[in-house]
Amino acid sequence: MSQFILNELQLAKQELTRPKELSVETTAPEASKTFAYWLRTVNDYINYLGEGRAEDAPAINRARNIISCFSPSIYPLVEEDETFEQIVATLKGAYIKKKNNVYARYLLVSRHQQPGESVTEYAQTLKALAKECTFGAVAADEYRAELMREAFMNGLSSPFIRQRILDKGEFNLVQAVELADMFRPCAETSCDDGSGDRYDCSIGPFTLRSVWDRLLFVCF
């Protein structure tokens, strides 16, 4: 087989193994997962390009190769970066957001089995949601406080207040109660959560305090 044919076969194999173009927007719901998978395929591709190369062959231009693997709409994010390491760092900063652990745990504890969803599918969904949560070794008092916070958030009658508190990021139960009281006036005048549905948001400090007192009674 001639060297020309071997070269053509090698180029064809490279095109087959080239990663798919990264085009997902940084704000898309699955952006971080899509980026993580894409970066893995890029690294595998660059490693493949280095296999079997002669010792005196020119070094692989990793920066040029990674740039060729994303769409023109993504390029402005890294146009000032020069090295492969700088490009990867910039993309990670744009795609991998800091996790809101409170919100992730709320999604886990509030997830119910959906109509038509099998028990196996439901369990798999819970496992996937649990992977998004951060768990650490905590003392009994800390664990109890976390459970109280999650019960409080899951039991709030106002979706408006719940979402506003979750948007704050990390918080404890005392802070959650204070935030709920603070957002109560807004909830009473704006009972629309953005989905077009209307809710009964007529809750007051006494109702919130009653939830707080009930949690304390149950957990202590």
Buried (B, 14 or more C-beta within 10 A) or exposed (E): EEEEEEEEEEEEEEEEEBBEEBEBEBEEEEBBEBBEBBBEBBBEBBEEBEEEEEEEEEEBEBBEBBBEBBEEEBEEBBEEBEEBEEBBEBBEEBBBEEEBBBBBBBBBBEBEEEEEEEEEEBEEBBEEBBEBBEEEEEEEEEEBBBBBBBBBBEEBBBBBBBBBBBEEEEBBBEEBBBBBBEBBEBBBEEBEBEEEEEBEBEBEEEBBEEBBEEBEEEEE
